Amino acid sequence: MARICEICGKKTAVGYKYERRGLPKRKGGVGLKITGKTKRKFKANIQTIRANINGSIKKIKICTRCINAGKVVKVV
């Protein structure tokens, strides 16, 4: 199963990590220059919990933002 929240649909996003050189203009320099760009992944914080879904107990994958928001009822 994929790394996707079953409530809100949050999943892994892709982006870049930038390497920079130089001193920012606000600190008296000539500005930052980008010297490298590397692809990376931003992974959602997905947890597997036992939750009460429509009266039955199921294991679901859910992001921590949905857990903290109280969108599901955890079973202890």
VENGI-V61956 format. One line per field, one symbol per residue. ss: DSSP state (h for helix, s for strand, l for the rest). psi: psi as a letter, one per 20 degrees, with the letter a starting at -180 (. if undefined). Layout:
ss=???
psi=???
//
This chain:
ss=llllllllllllssssssssslllhhhlllllsssssssssslllssssssssllsssssssshhhhhhlllssll
psi=qrmppigijpapqqbqpppqqrpqhijjajrpppiqopqrpopqnpqoqpqooliqpqpqpqqhghghikiqoqp.
//
